[in-house]
Structure formats: structure tokens, C-alpha cells
């Protein structure tokens, strides 16, 4: 499950003022906008404003094709490499904090092609078989907050989907994606049981691009 989502890395600092953001839900699609939702079939709520500072974020300075040695100069607290000779990963020893949430960070390399993705896995309430699990309620709140946080920098997601018990899904599944310079940025909630899930975010670098 995690291998299918072994992606990621991200962007730059956010310093925009807090403002009201409307969460609009229609069917299984969600969107975040500065104006009230339209249409009788759309339910709306005002999402909690987020204050973002001007400090550095853990994906700043990353670029597609970096070697492990390049990454170690930028991120010195890395563990020993794991994986096969060609496909390897490095894990940051300390957790990274984004929008108030703690994440375990893993950098994936593809042989001579270098860094291909970075995965941020939210530290959960518990761990089962190496999976970071949290309640669906907690992960839904985190997903909405992170979508707002990233949306202030990158605008509305190009793709956004939300599946819950209210929409007939036996649990929680959610995805927001942005096409950004360098690749595809995402936040995703991956269902594990009817009541628990994982939350990942990251960026899959587009081959031949640099940030």
C-alpha cells in the first residue's frame, strides 16, 4: 500500500494573511474557495483560517535528480540507505512539522537518475505493521487543514476527491493534487479499516525537471 504511494517532496515558504476559506462539497468532489459555495446541492462550511509563518519548510531546496550525497549536505540527519542497489531510500531521523502536524520523511532514489520522490507520512496515533494509523476524524481534519495550507501557495487543487460513509464508502478516502513546477504535489488519506486511515503528502518529481 505504501509502495504505491512512495512519492513526494514539495515547495516554498508561506506567508499569506489568514482569511476565510469555504469548503464546498458536491457529490464526491470537494473544493476550497474564498467565496461562498453556489448551488442547492452544495453544502458549505467556513474552514478554520490558518496563520502561516515565513520560516523554512522541509522540502525547500530539493530537486529532481539529486544524489544521496547532495541530499545529505542539505539534510544532515539521514539514516542509512535501505532497499536494492538501484532503488534506494533514505529516511530522515527526526520528524518534520508541516502546518502543525508531524511527519516521517522518506526520500526515494532511482539509481543514476537520483532523487525521484519524497514521501511525508503523518505520525499517527498508533503503529500497526509499520503503518502510521490515526482515526478517520483526525485524518479528515488534517487533510482539510493541509489542503488549505498548500492551497494558499498553489491555488485550488487540480483534482480533489472525498469519500466517506456519507457517500457510501466504508471508511475514509481523500485526495487533493496540484500540478506544480517540478511535478505532482498531493495530500492523500489512505483507508486502512472502517475507522482508521493513513495520511501521506509529497511530490513526485517529473523526469528532467529541477526546482
Secondary structure, 3 states (H helix, E strand, C coil): CCHHHCCCCCCCCCCCCCCCEEEEEECCEEEEECCCCCCCCCEEEEECCCCCCCCCCCCCCCCCCCCHHHHHHHCCCECCCEECCCEEEEEECCCEEECCEEEEEEEEEEHHHCEEEEEEEECCCEEECCEEEEEHHHHHHHHHHHHHHHHHHHCCCCEEEEECHHHCCCCCEEEEEEEECCEEEEEEEEECCCCEEEEEEEEEECCCCCC
